[in-house]
Amino acid sequence: MAGGTGFRLPPIDPLEAAMNSTATEHPGSVTVIGLGPMGRAMAEALLDRGYGVTVWNRTASRADDLVARGAVLAPCPADAVAANEVIILSLTDYEAVHAVLEPAAQALHDKVLLNLTSATPEEARAGARWAAGLGAVQLTGGVNSSPSGIGQPDSATLYSGPREVFDRHRQVLEALTGRVEHQGEDPGLAALSYQLGMVMFWTSMLSFWQAVALARANGLKAADILPYATETADSLAQFFAFYAERIDAGVHDGDVDRLAMGVASAEHVLHTHTEAGVDSTLPAAVVDLFRRGMAAGRAGDSFSSLVELLAKPGDPTEEGTDGRVREDGLSLR
């Protein structure tokens, strides 16, 4: 699982890094399965640090440069798995993981599957159970970096699964990204954290593409609006911090903003797009959500109250300002 999610681990402490490091001249050997941009970057980072690296990819020619650097190309997944204890998986999805590994099932006993493949939390948990049934163990990882960040000290990865496995193979993990964090024993936690980041990443990037399309319709280039886009993006952190506290307290008072004003603004955005002849799918979806909030009686509430429309039915309801539980999801104010 990889991408710029916005989740950031604390800056690395050089002393702590030195204490945790067990680097040797010959650190060991690792298998990498899947040589897309991310898998290739991981194999290169391991080679840079002196690891022996065995690789396998469905299109074998993608390994040519790695083999020239000393990697070993396995002829099949079973041989790739058999070569080393630690198997790094960087594939498209868990369906691809099973398609590659099921023919190699007998070779998986006592192996550590460092699964960095994007998945839902439930898919990650199911994958861990499947691996356990074959005598292997899965450590789920969510990489908060692009391929260019692999091997860099400031890049970060979140992991979940057996803590003992995380600690035992920390040197390998830190060869991939300089900062690593174990989030818990549940193999689905890292996948959840990754998807929390990605839902913000994809929607944020789409909003930029949307703004670029609108700008182009009005004779502007992406570079022309970049300063304003960057300023807007940088301002979001303070909004996150302000609203997070209020949302957790169940406070959606309209003292700072009101949904009725928000829907007017969202409709202006939509109309600007339609007037310019730009595809309005995204802004129309935003307006639709705002209008649903209005229909639910939240016109006088903050637009943060929309989180209650998005929440899973049956989740604990928030407290109103009078202390009563809001059972119907509507404002008591």
Contacts in CASP RR format, 6 or more apart in sequence:
PFRMAT RR
TARGET T0000
AUTHOR 0000-0000-0000
METHOD contacts of the structure
MODEL  1
MAGGTGFRLPPIDPLEAAMNSTATEHPGSVTVIGLGPMGRAMAEALLDRG
YGVTVWNRTASRADDLVARGAVLAPCPADAVAANEVIILSLTDYEAVHAV
LEPAAQALHDKVLLNLTSATPEEARAGARWAAGLGAVQLTGGVNSSPSGI
GQPDSATLYSGPREVFDRHRQVLEALTGRVEHQGEDPGLAALSYQLGMVM
FWTSMLSFWQAVALARANGLKAADILPYATETADSLAQFFAFYAERIDAG
VHDGDVDRLAMGVASAEHVLHTHTEAGVDSTLPAAVVDLFRRGMAAGRAG
DSFSSLVELLAKPGDPTEEGTDGRVREDGLSLR
1 116 0 8 1.000
1 117 0 8 1.000
1 118 0 8 1.000
1 119 0 8 1.000
1 141 0 8 1.000
1 142 0 8 1.000
1 143 0 8 1.000
1 190 0 8 1.000
1 191 0 8 1.000
1 194 0 8 1.000
2 38 0 8 1.000
2 90 0 8 1.000
2 116 0 8 1.000
2 118 0 8 1.000
2 142 0 8 1.000
2 143 0 8 1.000
2 144 0 8 1.000
2 145 0 8 1.000
2 146 0 8 1.000
2 147 0 8 1.000
3 143 0 8 1.000
3 144 0 8 1.000
3 145 0 8 1.000
3 146 0 8 1.000
3 198 0 8 1.000
3 201 0 8 1.000
4 144 0 8 1.000
4 145 0 8 1.000
4 146 0 8 1.000
4 197 0 8 1.000
4 201 0 8 1.000
5 144 0 8 1.000
5 194 0 8 1.000
5 196 0 8 1.000
5 197 0 8 1.000
5 198 0 8 1.000
5 200 0 8 1.000
5 201 0 8 1.000
6 144 0 8 1.000
6 197 0 8 1.000
6 200 0 8 1.000
6 201 0 8 1.000
7 144 0 8 1.000
7 156 0 8 1.000
7 158 0 8 1.000
7 193 0 8 1.000
7 196 0 8 1.000
7 197 0 8 1.000
8 144 0 8 1.000
8 156 0 8 1.000
9 156 0 8 1.000
9 158 0 8 1.000
9 179 0 8 1.000
9 180 0 8 1.000
9 181 0 8 1.000
11 154 0 8 1.000
12 153 0 8 1.000
12 154 0 8 1.000
12 178 0 8 1.000
12 179 0 8 1.000
17 174 0 8 1.000
17 178 0 8 1.000
20 170 0 8 1.000
20 174 0 8 1.000
21 171 0 8 1.000
21 174 0 8 1.000
22 170 0 8 1.000
22 171 0 8 1.000
23 49 0 8 1.000
23 171 0 8 1.000
26 50 0 8 1.000
27 49 0 8 1.000
27 50 0 8 1.000
27 51 0 8 1.000
27 171 0 8 1.000
27 172 0 8 1.000
27 175 0 8 1.000
28 50 0 8 1.000
28 51 0 8 1.000
28 52 0 8 1.000
29 51 0 8 1.000
29 52 0 8 1.000
29 53 0 8 1.000
29 54 0 8 1.000
29 83 0 8 1.000
29 84 0 8 1.000
30 46 0 8 1.000
30 51 0 8 1.000
30 52 0 8 1.000
30 53 0 8 1.000
30 54 0 8 1.000
30 84 0 8 1.000
30 86 0 8 1.000
30 87 0 8 1.000
30 88 0 8 1.000
30 172 0 8 1.000
31 53 0 8 1.000
31 54 0 8 1.000
31 55 0 8 1.000
31 56 0 8 1.000
31 74 0 8 1.000
31 80 0 8 1.000
31 81 0 8 1.000
31 83 0 8 1.000
31 84 0 8 1.000
31 86 0 8 1.000
31 87 0 8 1.000
31 88 0 8 1.000
32 39 0 8 1.000
32 42 0 8 1.000
32 43 0 8 1.000
32 46 0 8 1.000
32 53 0 8 1.000
32 54 0 8 1.000
32 55 0 8 1.000
32 56 0 8 1.000
32 88 0 8 1.000
32 90 0 8 1.000
33 55 0 8 1.000
33 56 0 8 1.000
33 57 0 8 1.000
33 77 0 8 1.000
33 80 0 8 1.000
33 81 0 8 1.000
33 87 0 8 1.000
33 88 0 8 1.000
33 89 0 8 1.000
33 90 0 8 1.000
33 91 0 8 1.000
33 100 0 8 1.000
34 55 0 8 1.000
34 56 0 8 1.000
34 57 0 8 1.000
34 58 0 8 1.000
34 89 0 8 1.000
34 90 0 8 1.000
34 91 0 8 1.000
35 43 0 8 1.000
35 55 0 8 1.000
35 57 0 8 1.000
35 59 0 8 1.000
35 62 0 8 1.000
35 63 0 8 1.000
35 66 0 8 1.000
35 90 0 8 1.000
36 57 0 8 1.000
36 62 0 8 1.000
36 90 0 8 1.000
37 147 0 8 1.000
38 90 0 8 1.000
38 116 0 8 1.000
38 143 0 8 1.000
38 147 0 8 1.000
38 150 0 8 1.000
39 88 0 8 1.000
39 90 0 8 1.000
39 147 0 8 1.000
40 62 0 8 1.000
40 66 0 8 1.000
40 147 0 8 1.000
41 147 0 8 1.000
41 148 0 8 1.000
41 149 0 8 1.000
41 150 0 8 1.000
41 151 0 8 1.000
42 88 0 8 1.000
42 90 0 8 1.000
42 116 0 8 1.000
42 150 0 8 1.000
42 176 0 8 1.000
43 53 0 8 1.000
43 55 0 8 1.000
43 66 0 8 1.000
43 71 0 8 1.000
44 66 0 8 1.000
44 69 0 8 1.000
44 150 0 8 1.000
45 150 0 8 1.000
45 151 0 8 1.000
45 175 0 8 1.000
45 176 0 8 1.000
46 52 0 8 1.000
46 53 0 8 1.000
46 172 0 8 1.000
46 175 0 8 1.000
46 176 0 8 1.000
47 53 0 8 1.000
47 66 0 8 1.000
47 69 0 8 1.000
47 70 0 8 1.000
47 71 0 8 1.000
48 151 0 8 1.000
49 175 0 8 1.000
51 172 0 8 1.000
51 175 0 8 1.000
52 70 0 8 1.000
52 71 0 8 1.000
52 72 0 8 1.000
53 66 0 8 1.000
53 70 0 8 1.000
53 71 0 8 1.000
53 72 0 8 1.000
54 71 0 8 1.000
54 72 0 8 1.000
54 73 0 8 1.000
54 74 0 8 1.000
54 80 0 8 1.000
54 83 0 8 1.000
54 84 0 8 1.000
55 63 0 8 1.000
55 66 0 8 1.000
55 67 0 8 1.000
55 71 0 8 1.000
55 72 0 8 1.000
55 73 0 8 1.000
55 74 0 8 1.000
55 80 0 8 1.000
56 63 0 8 1.000
56 73 0 8 1.000
56 74 0 8 1.000
56 76 0 8 1.000
56 77 0 8 1.000
56 79 0 8 1.000
56 80 0 8 1.000
57 63 0 8 1.000
58 100 0 8 1.000
60 73 0 8 1.000
63 71 0 8 1.000
63 73 0 8 1.000
66 73 0 8 1.000
67 73 0 8 1.000
72 83 0 8 1.000
74 80 0 8 1.000
74 83 0 8 1.000
76 103 0 8 1.000
76 104 0 8 1.000
77 100 0 8 1.000
77 101 0 8 1.000
77 103 0 8 1.000
77 104 0 8 1.000
78 103 0 8 1.000
78 104 0 8 1.000
78 106 0 8 1.000
78 107 0 8 1.000
80 87 0 8 1.000
80 104 0 8 1.000
81 87 0 8 1.000
81 101 0 8 1.000
81 104 0 8 1.000
81 107 0 8 1.000
81 108 0 8 1.000
81 111 0 8 1.000
82 107 0 8 1.000
85 110 0 8 1.000
85 111 0 8 1.000
85 112 0 8 1.000
86 111 0 8 1.000
86 112 0 8 1.000
86 114 0 8 1.000
86 169 0 8 1.000
86 172 0 8 1.000
87 111 0 8 1.000
87 112 0 8 1.000
87 113 0 8 1.000
87 114 0 8 1.000
88 114 0 8 1.000
88 116 0 8 1.000
88 176 0 8 1.000
89 97 0 8 1.000
89 101 0 8 1.000
89 113 0 8 1.000
89 114 0 8 1.000
89 115 0 8 1.000
89 116 0 8 1.000
89 117 0 8 1.000
90 116 0 8 1.000
90 117 0 8 1.000
91 97 0 8 1.000
91 100 0 8 1.000
91 117 0 8 1.000
92 117 0 8 1.000
92 118 0 8 1.000
93 117 0 8 1.000
93 118 0 8 1.000
93 119 0 8 1.000
93 123 0 8 1.000
94 117 0 8 1.000
94 119 0 8 1.000
94 123 0 8 1.000
94 124 0 8 1.000
94 126 0 8 1.000
94 127 0 8 1.000
96 117 0 8 1.000
97 115 0 8 1.000
97 117 0 8 1.000
97 127 0 8 1.000
98 130 0 8 1.000
101 108 0 8 1.000
105 134 0 8 1.000
108 131 0 8 1.000
108 134 0 8 1.000
108 135 0 8 1.000
108 136 0 8 1.000
109 134 0 8 1.000
109 135 0 8 1.000
109 136 0 8 1.000
110 135 0 8 1.000
110 136 0 8 1.000
111 135 0 8 1.000
111 136 0 8 1.000
111 137 0 8 1.000
112 136 0 8 1.000
112 137 0 8 1.000
112 138 0 8 1.000
112 139 0 8 1.000
112 165 0 8 1.000
112 169 0 8 1.000
113 131 0 8 1.000
113 136 0 8 1.000
113 137 0 8 1.000
113 138 0 8 1.000
113 139 0 8 1.000
114 139 0 8 1.000
114 141 0 8 1.000
114 169 0 8 1.000
114 172 0 8 1.000
114 173 0 8 1.000
115 124 0 8 1.000
115 127 0 8 1.000
115 138 0 8 1.000
115 139 0 8 1.000
115 140 0 8 1.000
115 141 0 8 1.000
116 141 0 8 1.000
116 142 0 8 1.000
116 143 0 8 1.000
116 157 0 8 1.000
118 191 0 8 1.000
118 194 0 8 1.000
119 140 0 8 1.000
119 191 0 8 1.000
120 191 0 8 1.000
120 195 0 8 1.000
121 188 0 8 1.000
121 189 0 8 1.000
121 191 0 8 1.000
121 192 0 8 1.000
121 195 0 8 1.000
122 188 0 8 1.000
123 191 0 8 1.000
124 138 0 8 1.000
124 140 0 8 1.000
124 160 0 8 1.000
124 187 0 8 1.000
124 188 0 8 1.000
124 190 0 8 1.000
124 191 0 8 1.000
125 186 0 8 1.000
125 187 0 8 1.000
125 188 0 8 1.000
127 138 0 8 1.000
127 187 0 8 1.000
128 137 0 8 1.000
128 138 0 8 1.000
128 140 0 8 1.000
128 161 0 8 1.000
128 187 0 8 1.000
128 188 0 8 1.000
131 137 0 8 1.000
131 138 0 8 1.000
132 138 0 8 1.000
137 162 0 8 1.000
137 165 0 8 1.000
138 161 0 8 1.000
138 187 0 8 1.000
139 159 0 8 1.000
139 160 0 8 1.000
139 161 0 8 1.000
139 162 0 8 1.000
139 165 0 8 1.000
139 166 0 8 1.000
139 169 0 8 1.000
139 187 0 8 1.000
140 159 0 8 1.000
140 160 0 8 1.000
140 161 0 8 1.000
140 187 0 8 1.000
140 188 0 8 1.000
140 189 0 8 1.000
140 190 0 8 1.000
140 191 0 8 1.000
141 157 0 8 1.000
141 158 0 8 1.000
141 159 0 8 1.000
141 160 0 8 1.000
141 190 0 8 1.000
141 191 0 8 1.000
141 194 0 8 1.000
142 157 0 8 1.000
142 158 0 8 1.000
142 159 0 8 1.000
142 190 0 8 1.000
142 191 0 8 1.000
142 193 0 8 1.000
142 194 0 8 1.000
143 150 0 8 1.000
143 155 0 8 1.000
143 157 0 8 1.000
143 176 0 8 1.000
143 177 0 8 1.000
143 194 0 8 1.000
144 155 0 8 1.000
144 156 0 8 1.000
144 157 0 8 1.000
144 158 0 8 1.000
144 177 0 8 1.000
144 194 0 8 1.000
145 152 0 8 1.000
145 155 0 8 1.000
145 156 0 8 1.000
145 157 0 8 1.000
145 177 0 8 1.000
149 155 0 8 1.000
149 177 0 8 1.000
150 176 0 8 1.000
150 177 0 8 1.000
151 175 0 8 1.000
151 176 0 8 1.000
151 177 0 8 1.000
151 178 0 8 1.000
152 177 0 8 1.000
152 178 0 8 1.000
153 178 0 8 1.000
153 179 0 8 1.000
154 178 0 8 1.000
154 179 0 8 1.000
155 177 0 8 1.000
155 178 0 8 1.000
155 179 0 8 1.000
156 177 0 8 1.000
156 178 0 8 1.000
156 179 0 8 1.000
156 180 0 8 1.000
156 181 0 8 1.000
157 173 0 8 1.000
157 176 0 8 1.000
157 177 0 8 1.000
157 179 0 8 1.000
157 180 0 8 1.000
157 181 0 8 1.000
158 180 0 8 1.000
158 181 0 8 1.000
158 183 0 8 1.000
158 189 0 8 1.000
158 190 0 8 1.000
158 193 0 8 1.000
158 194 0 8 1.000
159 166 0 8 1.000
159 173 0 8 1.000
159 180 0 8 1.000
159 181 0 8 1.000
159 182 0 8 1.000
159 183 0 8 1.000
159 190 0 8 1.000
160 182 0 8 1.000
160 183 0 8 1.000
160 184 0 8 1.000
160 185 0 8 1.000
160 186 0 8 1.000
160 187 0 8 1.000
160 188 0 8 1.000
160 189 0 8 1.000
160 190 0 8 1.000
160 191 0 8 1.000
161 182 0 8 1.000
161 184 0 8 1.000
161 185 0 8 1.000
161 186 0 8 1.000
161 187 0 8 1.000
161 188 0 8 1.000
161 189 0 8 1.000
161 190 0 8 1.000
162 185 0 8 1.000
163 182 0 8 1.000
163 184 0 8 1.000
163 185 0 8 1.000
166 173 0 8 1.000
166 180 0 8 1.000
166 182 0 8 1.000
167 182 0 8 1.000
170 180 0 8 1.000
173 180 0 8 1.000
174 180 0 8 1.000
183 189 0 8 1.000
183 190 0 8 1.000
183 193 0 8 1.000
204 233 0 8 1.000
206 282 0 8 1.000
207 282 0 8 1.000
208 229 0 8 1.000
210 273 0 8 1.000
210 278 0 8 1.000
210 282 0 8 1.000
210 283 0 8 1.000
211 225 0 8 1.000
211 229 0 8 1.000
212 222 0 8 1.000
212 225 0 8 1.000
213 278 0 8 1.000
213 279 0 8 1.000
214 272 0 8 1.000
214 273 0 8 1.000
214 276 0 8 1.000
214 278 0 8 1.000
215 221 0 8 1.000
215 222 0 8 1.000
215 224 0 8 1.000
215 225 0 8 1.000
216 222 0 8 1.000
217 276 0 8 1.000
217 277 0 8 1.000
217 278 0 8 1.000
218 276 0 8 1.000
243 302 0 8 1.000
243 304 0 8 1.000
246 252 0 8 1.000
246 253 0 8 1.000
246 302 0 8 1.000
246 304 0 8 1.000
247 304 0 8 1.000
247 307 0 8 1.000
249 318 0 8 1.000
249 319 0 8 1.000
250 318 0 8 1.000
250 319 0 8 1.000
250 320 0 8 1.000
251 318 0 8 1.000
251 320 0 8 1.000
251 321 0 8 1.000
252 298 0 8 1.000
252 301 0 8 1.000
252 302 0 8 1.000
252 304 0 8 1.000
252 305 0 8 1.000
252 308 0 8 1.000
252 318 0 8 1.000
252 331 0 8 1.000
253 301 0 8 1.000
253 302 0 8 1.000
253 321 0 8 1.000
253 333 0 8 1.000
254 300 0 8 1.000
254 301 0 8 1.000
254 302 0 8 1.000
255 302 0 8 1.000
256 302 0 8 1.000
257 302 0 8 1.000
257 303 0 8 1.000
258 299 0 8 1.000
258 300 0 8 1.000
258 301 0 8 1.000
258 302 0 8 1.000
258 303 0 8 1.000
259 290 0 8 1.000
259 293 0 8 1.000
259 294 0 8 1.000
259 298 0 8 1.000
259 299 0 8 1.000
259 300 0 8 1.000
259 301 0 8 1.000
259 302 0 8 1.000
259 303 0 8 1.000
259 305 0 8 1.000
259 306 0 8 1.000
260 294 0 8 1.000
260 299 0 8 1.000
260 300 0 8 1.000
262 290 0 8 1.000
262 303 0 8 1.000
263 287 0 8 1.000
263 290 0 8 1.000
263 291 0 8 1.000
263 294 0 8 1.000
266 283 0 8 1.000
266 286 0 8 1.000
266 287 0 8 1.000
266 290 0 8 1.000
267 287 0 8 1.000
269 283 0 8 1.000
269 286 0 8 1.000
269 287 0 8 1.000
270 280 0 8 1.000
270 283 0 8 1.000
270 284 0 8 1.000
270 286 0 8 1.000
270 287 0 8 1.000
273 279 0 8 1.000
273 280 0 8 1.000
273 283 0 8 1.000
274 280 0 8 1.000
289 306 0 8 1.000
289 309 0 8 1.000
289 310 0 8 1.000
290 303 0 8 1.000
290 306 0 8 1.000
292 309 0 8 1.000
293 299 0 8 1.000
293 305 0 8 1.000
293 306 0 8 1.000
293 309 0 8 1.000
296 309 0 8 1.000
296 329 0 8 1.000
296 330 0 8 1.000
297 330 0 8 1.000
297 331 0 8 1.000
298 305 0 8 1.000
298 306 0 8 1.000
298 330 0 8 1.000
298 331 0 8 1.000
300 331 0 8 1.000
300 333 0 8 1.000
301 331 0 8 1.000
301 333 0 8 1.000
305 331 0 8 1.000
308 318 0 8 1.000
308 329 0 8 1.000
317 325 0 8 1.000
317 326 0 8 1.000
317 327 0 8 1.000
317 329 0 8 1.000
318 325 0 8 1.000
318 326 0 8 1.000
319 325 0 8 1.000
319 326 0 8 1.000
320 326 0 8 1.000
320 332 0 8 1.000
320 333 0 8 1.000
321 332 0 8 1.000
321 333 0 8 1.000
322 332 0 8 1.000
324 332 0 8 1.000
326 332 0 8 1.000
END
